Amino acid sequence: MSALEQEIIEKVHLLEPAAKQRVLETLTLDIQSVFDYEAWWAEVEVLQASIRARLGDGETVGALSLLDELREEES
């Protein structure tokens, strides 16, 4: 562990619980802000392939059709 990491940990221990929570939330957001576009796109392609396999290559489902179906299910 680096000296900086150790210092941060020591400082966090000095904080009140509410302040620790805010610091943790800030760090979590910072870590999550890194977006892996390639991994996301790979997931999209897998999902598209799954949908095509269920519907067939020539079939598509439009957004309005999906919304209508969701509205029908809610009724």
PDB file of N, CA, C and O in Angstrom:
ATOM      1  N   MET A   1       0.855  -1.172   0.000  1.00  0.00           N
ATOM      2  CA  MET A   1       0.000   0.000   0.000  1.00  0.00           C
ATOM      3  C   MET A   1       0.900   1.233   0.000  1.00  0.00           C
ATOM      4  O   MET A   1       1.884   1.309   0.735  1.00  0.00           O
ATOM      5  N   SER A   2       0.535   2.192  -0.841  1.00  0.00           N
ATOM      6  CA  SER A   2       1.349   3.398  -0.936  1.00  0.00           C
ATOM      7  C   SER A   2       1.115   4.309   0.262  1.00  0.00           C
ATOM      8  O   SER A   2       0.144   4.154   1.003  1.00  0.00           O
ATOM      9  N   ALA A   3       2.021   5.256   0.434  1.00  0.00           N
ATOM     10  CA  ALA A   3       1.890   6.215   1.528  1.00  0.00           C
ATOM     11  C   ALA A   3       0.612   7.043   1.359  1.00  0.00           C
ATOM     12  O   ALA A   3      -0.061   7.355   2.341  1.00  0.00           O
ATOM     13  N   LEU A   4       0.288   7.391   0.139  1.00  0.00           N
ATOM     14  CA  LEU A   4      -0.919   8.167  -0.119  1.00  0.00           C
ATOM     15  C   LEU A   4      -2.168   7.374   0.262  1.00  0.00           C
ATOM     16  O   LEU A   4      -3.080   7.905   0.896  1.00  0.00           O
ATOM     17  N   GLU A   5      -2.201   6.105  -0.130  1.00  0.00           N
ATOM     18  CA  GLU A   5      -3.343   5.259   0.232  1.00  0.00           C
ATOM     19  C   GLU A   5      -3.492   5.157   1.749  1.00  0.00           C
ATOM     20  O   GLU A   5      -4.596   5.262   2.283  1.00  0.00           O
ATOM     21  N   GLN A   6      -2.370   4.950   2.432  1.00  0.00           N
ATOM     22  CA  GLN A   6      -2.399   4.847   3.889  1.00  0.00           C
ATOM     23  C   GLN A   6      -2.896   6.146   4.521  1.00  0.00           C
ATOM     24  O   GLN A   6      -3.680   6.122   5.470  1.00  0.00           O
ATOM     25  N   GLU A   7      -2.440   7.271   3.993  1.00  0.00           N
ATOM     26  CA  GLU A   7      -2.866   8.570   4.523  1.00  0.00           C
ATOM     27  C   GLU A   7      -4.369   8.780   4.315  1.00  0.00           C
ATOM     28  O   GLU A   7      -5.058   9.277   5.206  1.00  0.00           O
ATOM     29  N   ILE A   8      -4.863   8.406   3.158  1.00  0.00           N
ATOM     30  CA  ILE A   8      -6.297   8.549   2.878  1.00  0.00           C
ATOM     31  C   ILE A   8      -7.103   7.700   3.855  1.00  0.00           C
ATOM     32  O   ILE A   8      -8.099   8.165   4.407  1.00  0.00           O
ATOM     33  N   ILE A   9      -6.680   6.473   4.066  1.00  0.00           N
ATOM     34  CA  ILE A   9      -7.388   5.585   4.989  1.00  0.00           C
ATOM     35  C   ILE A   9      -7.386   6.170   6.399  1.00  0.00           C
ATOM     36  O   ILE A   9      -8.411   6.161   7.081  1.00  0.00           O
ATOM     37  N   GLU A  10      -6.244   6.675   6.829  1.00  0.00           N
ATOM     38  CA  GLU A  10      -6.160   7.285   8.162  1.00  0.00           C
ATOM     39  C   GLU A  10      -7.095   8.481   8.279  1.00  0.00           C
ATOM     40  O   GLU A  10      -7.758   8.650   9.301  1.00  0.00           O
ATOM     41  N   LYS A  11      -7.153   9.310   7.243  1.00  0.00           N
ATOM     42  CA  LYS A  11      -8.030  10.489   7.265  1.00  0.00           C
ATOM     43  C   LYS A  11      -9.497  10.088   7.279  1.00  0.00           C
ATOM     44  O   LYS A  11     -10.304  10.715   7.964  1.00  0.00           O
ATOM     45  N   VAL A  12      -9.848   9.053   6.533  1.00  0.00           N
ATOM     46  CA  VAL A  12     -11.231   8.598   6.492  1.00  0.00           C
ATOM     47  C   VAL A  12     -11.655   8.104   7.874  1.00  0.00           C
ATOM     48  O   VAL A  12     -12.792   8.325   8.292  1.00  0.00           O
ATOM     49  N   HIS A  13     -10.745   7.437   8.579  1.00  0.00           N
ATOM     50  CA  HIS A  13     -11.059   6.948   9.921  1.00  0.00           C
ATOM     51  C   HIS A  13     -11.386   8.089  10.881  1.00  0.00           C
ATOM     52  O   HIS A  13     -12.093   7.881  11.867  1.00  0.00           O
ATOM     53  N   LEU A  14     -10.886   9.281  10.608  1.00  0.00           N
ATOM     54  CA  LEU A  14     -11.142  10.430  11.473  1.00  0.00           C
ATOM     55  C   LEU A  14     -12.511  11.061  11.241  1.00  0.00           C
ATOM     56  O   LEU A  14     -12.971  11.855  12.061  1.00  0.00           O
ATOM     57  N   LEU A  15     -13.155  10.722  10.152  1.00  0.00           N
ATOM     58  CA  LEU A  15     -14.426  11.349   9.792  1.00  0.00           C
ATOM     59  C   LEU A  15     -15.598  10.792  10.594  1.00  0.00           C
ATOM     60  O   LEU A  15     -15.573   9.659  11.076  1.00  0.00           O
ATOM     61  N   GLU A  16     -16.615  11.625  10.718  1.00  0.00           N
ATOM     62  CA  GLU A  16     -17.880  11.199  11.310  1.00  0.00           C
ATOM     63  C   GLU A  16     -18.560  10.232  10.334  1.00  0.00           C
ATOM     64  O   GLU A  16     -18.249  10.252   9.143  1.00  0.00           O
ATOM     65  N   PRO A  17     -19.469   9.396  10.807  1.00  0.00           N
ATOM     66  CA  PRO A  17     -20.124   8.419   9.925  1.00  0.00           C
ATOM     67  C   PRO A  17     -20.796   9.040   8.696  1.00  0.00           C
ATOM     68  O   PRO A  17     -20.691   8.485   7.602  1.00  0.00           O
ATOM     69  N   ALA A  18     -21.483  10.177   8.850  1.00  0.00           N
ATOM     70  CA  ALA A  18     -22.145  10.805   7.696  1.00  0.00           C
ATOM     71  C   ALA A  18     -21.119  11.276   6.668  1.00  0.00           C
ATOM     72  O   ALA A  18     -21.343  11.160   5.463  1.00  0.00           O
ATOM     73  N   ALA A  19     -20.008  11.800   7.142  1.00  0.00           N
ATOM     74  CA  ALA A  19     -18.953  12.262   6.237  1.00  0.00           C
ATOM     75  C   ALA A  19     -18.302  11.070   5.533  1.00  0.00           C
ATOM     76  O   ALA A  19     -17.971  11.145   4.349  1.00  0.00           O
ATOM     77  N   LYS A  20     -18.123   9.973   6.268  1.00  0.00           N
ATOM     78  CA  LYS A  20     -17.569   8.766   5.649  1.00  0.00           C
ATOM     79  C   LYS A  20     -18.480   8.286   4.515  1.00  0.00           C
ATOM     80  O   LYS A  20     -18.006   7.878   3.454  1.00  0.00           O
ATOM     81  N   GLN A  21     -19.784   8.342   4.755  1.00  0.00           N
ATOM     82  CA  GLN A  21     -20.751   7.919   3.743  1.00  0.00           C
ATOM     83  C   GLN A  21     -20.653   8.793   2.498  1.00  0.00           C
ATOM     84  O   GLN A  21     -20.679   8.288   1.376  1.00  0.00           O
ATOM     85  N   ARG A  22     -20.541  10.100   2.699  1.00  0.00           N
ATOM     86  CA  ARG A  22     -20.424  11.013   1.543  1.00  0.00           C
ATOM     87  C   ARG A  22     -19.149  10.733   0.758  1.00  0.00           C
ATOM     88  O   ARG A  22     -19.160  10.736  -0.473  1.00  0.00           O
ATOM     89  N   VAL A  23     -18.054  10.491   1.468  1.00  0.00           N
ATOM     90  CA  VAL A  23     -16.777  10.188   0.803  1.00  0.00           C
ATOM     91  C   VAL A  23     -16.899   8.889   0.018  1.00  0.00           C
ATOM     92  O   VAL A  23     -16.447   8.804  -1.124  1.00  0.00           O
ATOM     93  N   LEU A  24     -17.509   7.882   0.627  1.00  0.00           N
ATOM     94  CA  LEU A  24     -17.694   6.598  -0.045  1.00  0.00           C
ATOM     95  C   LEU A  24     -18.547   6.751  -1.298  1.00  0.00           C
ATOM     96  O   LEU A  24     -18.228   6.178  -2.340  1.00  0.00           O
ATOM     97  N   GLU A  25     -19.629   7.522  -1.202  1.00  0.00           N
ATOM     98  CA  GLU A  25     -20.484   7.749  -2.368  1.00  0.00           C
ATOM     99  C   GLU A  25     -19.727   8.464  -3.479  1.00  0.00           C
ATOM    100  O   GLU A  25     -19.868   8.128  -4.655  1.00  0.00           O
ATOM    101  N   THR A  26     -18.924   9.452  -3.098  1.00  0.00           N
ATOM    102  CA  THR A  26     -18.136  10.192  -4.087  1.00  0.00           C
ATOM    103  C   THR A  26     -17.135   9.272  -4.773  1.00  0.00           C
ATOM    104  O   THR A  26     -16.985   9.311  -5.994  1.00  0.00           O
ATOM    105  N   LEU A  27     -16.453   8.449  -3.994  1.00  0.00           N
ATOM    106  CA  LEU A  27     -15.479   7.520  -4.577  1.00  0.00           C
ATOM    107  C   LEU A  27     -16.151   6.489  -5.468  1.00  0.00           C
ATOM    108  O   LEU A  27     -15.621   6.130  -6.520  1.00  0.00           O
ATOM    109  N   THR A  28     -17.312   6.014  -5.051  1.00  0.00           N
ATOM    110  CA  THR A  28     -18.050   5.043  -5.853  1.00  0.00           C
ATOM    111  C   THR A  28     -18.448   5.638  -7.191  1.00  0.00           C
ATOM    112  O   THR A  28     -18.310   4.987  -8.227  1.00  0.00           O
ATOM    113  N   LEU A  29     -18.941   6.868  -7.178  1.00  0.00           N
ATOM    114  CA  LEU A  29     -19.314   7.529  -8.429  1.00  0.00           C
ATOM    115  C   LEU A  29     -18.101   7.725  -9.325  1.00  0.00           C
ATOM    116  O   LEU A  29     -18.187   7.569 -10.543  1.00  0.00           O
ATOM    117  N   ASP A  30     -16.973   8.068  -8.718  1.00  0.00           N
ATOM    118  CA  ASP A  30     -15.750   8.283  -9.484  1.00  0.00           C
ATOM    119  C   ASP A  30     -15.302   6.995 -10.155  1.00  0.00           C
ATOM    120  O   ASP A  30     -14.884   7.005 -11.313  1.00  0.00           O
ATOM    121  N   ILE A  31     -15.386   5.900  -9.437  1.00  0.00           N
ATOM    122  CA  ILE A  31     -14.970   4.607  -9.986  1.00  0.00           C
ATOM    123  C   ILE A  31     -15.915   4.173 -11.093  1.00  0.00           C
ATOM    124  O   ILE A  31     -15.477   3.635 -12.110  1.00  0.00           O
ATOM    125  N   GLN A  32     -17.212   4.404 -10.904  1.00  0.00           N
ATOM    126  CA  GLN A  32     -18.200   3.980 -11.884  1.00  0.00           C
ATOM    127  C   GLN A  32     -18.228   4.875 -13.115  1.00  0.00           C
ATOM    128  O   GLN A  32     -18.829   4.509 -14.125  1.00  0.00           O
ATOM    129  N   SER A  33     -17.597   6.031 -13.052  1.00  0.00           N
ATOM    130  CA  SER A  33     -17.668   6.955 -14.177  1.00  0.00           C
ATOM    131  C   SER A  33     -16.842   6.490 -15.371  1.00  0.00           C
ATOM    132  O   SER A  33     -17.012   7.003 -16.477  1.00  0.00           O
ATOM    133  N   VAL A  34     -15.958   5.531 -15.162  1.00  0.00           N
ATOM    134  CA  VAL A  34     -15.174   4.997 -16.270  1.00  0.00           C
ATOM    135  C   VAL A  34     -16.090   4.069 -17.068  1.00  0.00           C
ATOM    136  O   VAL A  34     -16.589   3.075 -16.539  1.00  0.00           O
ATOM    137  N   PHE A  35     -16.302   4.392 -18.315  1.00  0.00           N
ATOM    138  CA  PHE A  35     -17.221   3.632 -19.156  1.00  0.00           C
ATOM    139  C   PHE A  35     -16.439   2.839 -20.182  1.00  0.00           C
ATOM    140  O   PHE A  35     -15.669   3.399 -20.962  1.00  0.00           O
ATOM    141  N   ASP A  36     -16.639   1.545 -20.176  1.00  0.00           N
ATOM    142  CA  ASP A  36     -15.971   0.658 -21.121  1.00  0.00           C
ATOM    143  C   ASP A  36     -16.882   0.466 -22.331  1.00  0.00           C
ATOM    144  O   ASP A  36     -17.748  -0.409 -22.337  1.00  0.00           O
ATOM    145  N   TYR A  37     -16.676   1.295 -23.352  1.00  0.00           N
ATOM    146  CA  TYR A  37     -17.519   1.266 -24.538  1.00  0.00           C
ATOM    147  C   TYR A  37     -17.458  -0.079 -25.249  1.00  0.00           C
ATOM    148  O   TYR A  37     -18.483  -0.585 -25.707  1.00  0.00           O
ATOM    149  N   GLU A  38     -16.283  -0.655 -25.343  1.00  0.00           N
ATOM    150  CA  GLU A  38     -16.137  -1.928 -26.061  1.00  0.00           C
ATOM    151  C   GLU A  38     -16.912  -3.048 -25.369  1.00  0.00           C
ATOM    152  O   GLU A  38     -17.555  -3.857 -26.037  1.00  0.00           O
ATOM    153  N   ALA A  39     -16.858  -3.103 -24.045  1.00  0.00           N
ATOM    154  CA  ALA A  39     -17.605  -4.128 -23.311  1.00  0.00           C
ATOM    155  C   ALA A  39     -19.102  -3.896 -23.465  1.00  0.00           C
ATOM    156  O   ALA A  39     -19.866  -4.845 -23.640  1.00  0.00           O
ATOM    157  N   TRP A  40     -19.523  -2.631 -23.401  1.00  0.00           N
ATOM    158  CA  TRP A  40     -20.933  -2.308 -23.567  1.00  0.00           C
ATOM    159  C   TRP A  40     -21.418  -2.732 -24.950  1.00  0.00           C
ATOM    160  O   TRP A  40     -22.482  -3.338 -25.078  1.00  0.00           O
ATOM    161  N   TRP A  41     -20.645  -2.418 -25.975  1.00  0.00           N
ATOM    162  CA  TRP A  41     -21.042  -2.766 -27.334  1.00  0.00           C
ATOM    163  C   TRP A  41     -21.098  -4.278 -27.521  1.00  0.00           C
ATOM    164  O   TRP A  41     -21.972  -4.782 -28.226  1.00  0.00           O
ATOM    165  N   ALA A  42     -20.178  -5.002 -26.899  1.00  0.00           N
ATOM    166  CA  ALA A  42     -20.200  -6.462 -26.979  1.00  0.00           C
ATOM    167  C   ALA A  42     -21.487  -7.005 -26.355  1.00  0.00           C
ATOM    168  O   ALA A  42     -22.079  -7.946 -26.884  1.00  0.00           O
ATOM    169  N   GLU A  43     -21.927  -6.422 -25.235  1.00  0.00           N
ATOM    170  CA  GLU A  43     -23.183  -6.836 -24.610  1.00  0.00           C
ATOM    171  C   GLU A  43     -24.373  -6.530 -25.514  1.00  0.00           C
ATOM    172  O   GLU A  43     -25.308  -7.326 -25.602  1.00  0.00           O
ATOM    173  N   VAL A  44     -24.341  -5.387 -26.182  1.00  0.00           N
ATOM    174  CA  VAL A  44     -25.417  -5.023 -27.099  1.00  0.00           C
ATOM    175  C   VAL A  44     -25.494  -6.027 -28.235  1.00  0.00           C
ATOM    176  O   VAL A  44     -26.583  -6.463 -28.607  1.00  0.00           O
ATOM    177  N   GLU A  45     -24.355  -6.393 -28.786  1.00  0.00           N
ATOM    178  CA  GLU A  45     -24.349  -7.350 -29.892  1.00  0.00           C
ATOM    179  C   GLU A  45     -24.866  -8.718 -29.457  1.00  0.00           C
ATOM    180  O   GLU A  45     -25.572  -9.376 -30.221  1.00  0.00           O
ATOM    181  N   VAL A  46     -24.532  -9.156 -28.254  1.00  0.00           N
ATOM    182  CA  VAL A  46     -25.040 -10.424 -27.738  1.00  0.00           C
ATOM    183  C   VAL A  46     -26.553 -10.350 -27.588  1.00  0.00           C
ATOM    184  O   VAL A  46     -27.260 -11.292 -27.945  1.00  0.00           O
ATOM    185  N   LEU A  47     -27.050  -9.244 -27.066  1.00  0.00           N
ATOM    186  CA  LEU A  47     -28.489  -9.059 -26.909  1.00  0.00           C
ATOM    187  C   LEU A  47     -29.189  -9.045 -28.265  1.00  0.00           C
ATOM    188  O   LEU A  47     -30.240  -9.666 -28.429  1.00  0.00           O
ATOM    189  N   GLN A  48     -28.608  -8.335 -29.243  1.00  0.00           N
ATOM    190  CA  GLN A  48     -29.190  -8.302 -30.580  1.00  0.00           C
ATOM    191  C   GLN A  48     -29.235  -9.697 -31.192  1.00  0.00           C
ATOM    192  O   GLN A  48     -30.227 -10.074 -31.815  1.00  0.00           O
ATOM    193  N   ALA A  49     -28.175 -10.452 -31.015  1.00  0.00           N
ATOM    194  CA  ALA A  49     -28.142 -11.811 -31.563  1.00  0.00           C
ATOM    195  C   ALA A  49     -29.212 -12.678 -30.907  1.00  0.00           C
ATOM    196  O   ALA A  49     -29.850 -13.494 -31.572  1.00  0.00           O
ATOM    197  N   SER A  50     -29.404 -12.503 -29.627  1.00  0.00           N
ATOM    198  CA  SER A  50     -30.431 -13.252 -28.906  1.00  0.00           C
ATOM    199  C   SER A  50     -31.827 -12.903 -29.417  1.00  0.00           C
ATOM    200  O   SER A  50     -32.662 -13.790 -29.602  1.00  0.00           O
ATOM    201  N   ILE A  51     -32.078 -11.634 -29.643  1.00  0.00           N
ATOM    202  CA  ILE A  51     -33.383 -11.193 -30.155  1.00  0.00           C
ATOM    203  C   ILE A  51     -33.601 -11.729 -31.569  1.00  0.00           C
ATOM    204  O   ILE A  51     -34.688 -12.210 -31.891  1.00  0.00           O
ATOM    205  N   ARG A  52     -32.567 -11.645 -32.414  1.00  0.00           N
ATOM    206  CA  ARG A  52     -32.692 -12.161 -33.785  1.00  0.00           C
ATOM    207  C   ARG A  52     -32.960 -13.658 -33.786  1.00  0.00           C
ATOM    208  O   ARG A  52     -33.729 -14.154 -34.610  1.00  0.00           O
ATOM    209  N   ALA A  53     -32.331 -14.376 -32.868  1.00  0.00           N
ATOM    210  CA  ALA A  53     -32.531 -15.822 -32.798  1.00  0.00           C
ATOM    211  C   ALA A  53     -33.972 -16.144 -32.426  1.00  0.00           C
ATOM    212  O   ALA A  53     -34.534 -17.119 -32.925  1.00  0.00           O
ATOM    213  N   ARG A  54     -34.571 -15.348 -31.565  1.00  0.00           N
ATOM    214  CA  ARG A  54     -35.957 -15.595 -31.161  1.00  0.00           C
ATOM    215  C   ARG A  54     -36.950 -15.146 -32.218  1.00  0.00           C
ATOM    216  O   ARG A  54     -37.957 -15.818 -32.438  1.00  0.00           O
ATOM    217  N   LEU A  55     -36.686 -14.015 -32.883  1.00  0.00           N
ATOM    218  CA  LEU A  55     -37.635 -13.448 -33.839  1.00  0.00           C
ATOM    219  C   LEU A  55     -37.410 -13.919 -35.267  1.00  0.00           C
ATOM    220  O   LEU A  55     -38.353 -13.992 -36.055  1.00  0.00           O
ATOM    221  N   GLY A  56     -36.187 -14.233 -35.599  1.00  0.00           N
ATOM    222  CA  GLY A  56     -35.834 -14.533 -36.979  1.00  0.00           C
ATOM    223  C   GLY A  56     -35.108 -13.332 -37.568  1.00  0.00           C
ATOM    224  O   GLY A  56     -35.287 -12.203 -37.113  1.00  0.00           O
ATOM    225  N   ASP A  57     -34.297 -13.581 -38.573  1.00  0.00           N
ATOM    226  CA  ASP A  57     -33.464 -12.516 -39.141  1.00  0.00           C
ATOM    227  C   ASP A  57     -34.257 -11.387 -39.770  1.00  0.00           C
ATOM    228  O   ASP A  57     -33.848 -10.229 -39.680  1.00  0.00           O
ATOM    229  N   GLY A  58     -35.382 -11.692 -40.406  1.00  0.00           N
ATOM    230  CA  GLY A  58     -36.122 -10.668 -41.130  1.00  0.00           C
ATOM    231  C   GLY A  58     -37.098  -9.878 -40.276  1.00  0.00           C
ATOM    232  O   GLY A  58     -37.687  -8.908 -40.753  1.00  0.00           O
ATOM    233  N   GLU A  59     -37.281 -10.272 -39.027  1.00  0.00           N
ATOM    234  CA  GLU A  59     -38.284  -9.632 -38.172  1.00  0.00           C
ATOM    235  C   GLU A  59     -37.651  -8.534 -37.315  1.00  0.00           C
ATOM    236  O   GLU A  59     -36.498  -8.630 -36.894  1.00  0.00           O
ATOM    237  N   THR A  60     -38.429  -7.511 -37.079  1.00  0.00           N
ATOM    238  CA  THR A  60     -37.992  -6.446 -36.171  1.00  0.00           C
ATOM    239  C   THR A  60     -39.149  -6.077 -35.250  1.00  0.00           C
ATOM    240  O   THR A  60     -40.312  -6.353 -35.543  1.00  0.00           O
ATOM    241  N   VAL A  61     -38.810  -5.460 -34.153  1.00  0.00           N
ATOM    242  CA  VAL A  61     -39.804  -4.966 -33.213  1.00  0.00           C
ATOM    243  C   VAL A  61     -39.513  -3.488 -33.008  1.00  0.00           C
ATOM    244  O   VAL A  61     -38.421  -3.107 -32.585  1.00  0.00           O
ATOM    245  N   GLY A  62     -40.502  -2.665 -33.313  1.00  0.00           N
ATOM    246  CA  GLY A  62     -40.312  -1.234 -33.144  1.00  0.00           C
ATOM    247  C   GLY A  62     -40.566  -0.801 -31.713  1.00  0.00           C
ATOM    248  O   GLY A  62     -41.211  -1.505 -30.936  1.00  0.00           O
ATOM    249  N   ALA A  63     -40.054   0.358 -31.386  1.00  0.00           N
ATOM    250  CA  ALA A  63     -40.220   0.893 -30.033  1.00  0.00           C
ATOM    251  C   ALA A  63     -41.687   1.124 -29.700  1.00  0.00           C
ATOM    252  O   ALA A  63     -42.114   0.881 -28.572  1.00  0.00           O
ATOM    253  N   LEU A  64     -42.456   1.589 -30.671  1.00  0.00           N
ATOM    254  CA  LEU A  64     -43.878   1.826 -30.408  1.00  0.00           C
ATOM    255  C   LEU A  64     -44.619   0.524 -30.128  1.00  0.00           C
ATOM    256  O   LEU A  64     -45.512   0.487 -29.281  1.00  0.00           O
ATOM    257  N   SER A  65     -44.259  -0.529 -30.825  1.00  0.00           N
ATOM    258  CA  SER A  65     -44.876  -1.829 -30.567  1.00  0.00           C
ATOM    259  C   SER A  65     -44.567  -2.305 -29.163  1.00  0.00           C
ATOM    260  O   SER A  65     -45.436  -2.841 -28.475  1.00  0.00           O
ATOM    261  N   LEU A  66     -43.332  -2.109 -28.741  1.00  0.00           N
ATOM    262  CA  LEU A  66     -42.952  -2.500 -27.389  1.00  0.00           C
ATOM    263  C   LEU A  66     -43.714  -1.685 -26.350  1.00  0.00           C
ATOM    264  O   LEU A  66     -44.169  -2.233 -25.346  1.00  0.00           O
ATOM    265  N   LEU A  67     -43.858  -0.376 -26.580  1.00  0.00           N
ATOM    266  CA  LEU A  67     -44.611   0.466 -25.655  1.00  0.00           C
ATOM    267  C   LEU A  67     -46.069   0.040 -25.583  1.00  0.00           C
ATOM    268  O   LEU A  67     -46.645  -0.028 -24.497  1.00  0.00           O
ATOM    269  N   ASP A  68     -46.668  -0.248 -26.733  1.00  0.00           N
ATOM    270  CA  ASP A  68     -48.054  -0.714 -26.751  1.00  0.00           C
ATOM    271  C   ASP A  68     -48.209  -2.007 -25.962  1.00  0.00           C
ATOM    272  O   ASP A  68     -49.168  -2.179 -25.210  1.00  0.00           O
ATOM    273  N   GLU A  69     -47.266  -2.902 -26.140  1.00  0.00           N
ATOM    274  CA  GLU A  69     -47.321  -4.176 -25.428  1.00  0.00           C
ATOM    275  C   GLU A  69     -47.200  -3.964 -23.924  1.00  0.00           C
ATOM    276  O   GLU A  69     -47.917  -4.593 -23.146  1.00  0.00           O
ATOM    277  N   LEU A  70     -46.290  -3.077 -23.512  1.00  0.00           N
ATOM    278  CA  LEU A  70     -46.145  -2.784 -22.087  1.00  0.00           C
ATOM    279  C   LEU A  70     -47.410  -2.157 -21.522  1.00  0.00           C
ATOM    280  O   LEU A  70     -47.822  -2.488 -20.410  1.00  0.00           O
ATOM    281  N   ARG A  71     -48.030  -1.257 -22.274  1.00  0.00           N
ATOM    282  CA  ARG A  71     -49.263  -0.631 -21.814  1.00  0.00           C
ATOM    283  C   ARG A  71     -50.373  -1.677 -21.655  1.00  0.00           C
ATOM    284  O   ARG A  71     -51.142  -1.631 -20.695  1.00  0.00           O
ATOM    285  N   GLU A  72     -50.449  -2.607 -22.590  1.00  0.00           N
ATOM    286  CA  GLU A  72     -51.460  -3.672 -22.507  1.00  0.00           C
ATOM    287  C   GLU A  72     -51.234  -4.538 -21.277  1.00  0.00           C
ATOM    288  O   GLU A  72     -52.194  -4.931 -20.614  1.00  0.00           O
ATOM    289  N   GLU A  73     -49.986  -4.840 -20.966  1.00  0.00           N
ATOM    290  CA  GLU A  73     -49.688  -5.663 -19.813  1.00  0.00           C
ATOM    291  C   GLU A  73     -50.034  -4.951 -18.505  1.00  0.00           C
ATOM    292  O   GLU A  73     -50.413  -5.593 -17.526  1.00  0.00           O
ATOM    293  N   GLU A  74     -49.903  -3.625 -18.492  1.00  0.00           N
ATOM    294  CA  GLU A  74     -50.200  -2.837 -17.291  1.00  0.00           C
ATOM    295  C   GLU A  74     -51.691  -2.705 -17.046  1.00  0.00           C
ATOM    296  O   GLU A  74     -52.123  -2.493 -15.913  1.00  0.00           O
ATOM    297  N   SER A  75     -52.485  -2.831 -18.114  1.00  0.00           N
ATOM    298  CA  SER A  75     -53.942  -2.656 -17.988  1.00  0.00           C
ATOM    299  C   SER A  75     -54.607  -3.809 -17.307  1.00  0.00           C
ATOM    300  O   SER A  75     -55.826  -3.802 -17.131  1.00  0.00           O
TER     301      SER A  75
END
